[in-house]
Amino acid sequence: MCRRSGLSKNELKLIDLSLGSLVTHQRFGLSLRDTSLSTDENGALAITGIVTANVHLTSANSFTYSATIQIFDADGNLIFTAYGRTTGTRFQ
């Protein structure tokens, strides 16, 4: 997160703090939400990142995954949103 924001590692440090939840849905899926916090060199909150994702097992050998990533500034203003989607298949 530091390199993409244009700030050096000295300007921001990532707090190793994860506030998250994991919820299973029915028999073959789950959803999760993870919050990560970054501070400036003085320890003040600088950026908050929230990842919300859903995973669904489509069979014993495959899955789909979709996620939303939101980045907020220290005042809680949304400054960036990204979306991702993945499909996976087991192979030998």
N, C-alpha and C positions, 0 to 999 in steps of 0.2 A: 504494500500500500504506500510506503514512503516514496519509492522510486516513481511510481505513476503519478503521484500528486506533485512531483517536482520538488519535494522537500528532502533534505538529506537525513540520514539516520540520526544525526545529532539534533535535528530540529523536532523530530517526532520519535517516540518510542512506543512500541506496542505493549500494552499491558497483557500479561498472560492471564487473562480473565475471560472466561466464557460463561455467559448466562444463557442457558439453552433448555430446550425441552424436546422430548422425543415421544411421539404418540403413535401407537400401532393402530391401523385401520383394518377392520375385518380380518381376513385371513392372510392376504398377500400384499399388504402395503404398510407404509408408515409415512409420517410427516415429521419434519424437524424445523426448529427455529433456533438460530444461534446469533448471539450478539457479541461483538468484539469492540473493545474501546482502545483508543490511542490518546496519548497525552503529549503535550509539548515539553520542552526542556525544564519547565518550572513545575511540571506535574499537573497542570490544568488540562481538563478534557478538551481535546482538539477535534476528534473525529469519532463517530460511532458507525459501525457497519453491522447490518442485519441481513442474515441469509435465511430465507424461508424456502423449504424444499419438500417435494413429495416424491416418494419412490413407490413404484408398483411392480411387483413380480408378475410378469405376463405369462410365464410358464416356469417349469423347474430349471430352465436353461436361459432365460432372458428376463430383462427388466427395462423399464423406462424411468427416467428421472427428469424432473423439471425444477428449476430454482429461480428465485428472484433475489437479487442482491441490491440493497439500498445503502447509500452512504449519506450520513447527515453531518452537518457542522456542529460546533459546540452549542449553538442556539436551537438545535433541533430542526433546522431547515434542510430539506432534501436537496442534495447537490449532485447526485448521480444515481441512476438506476440501470441495472443490467439484467438480462434474462438469459437463461441457459436451458438447454434440453439435451438429454443423452439417451441413447438406447444401447443396451449391451447384450451380448450373446456369449455363453460359455463355449469354449473350444478346448481341444486337447492338444 
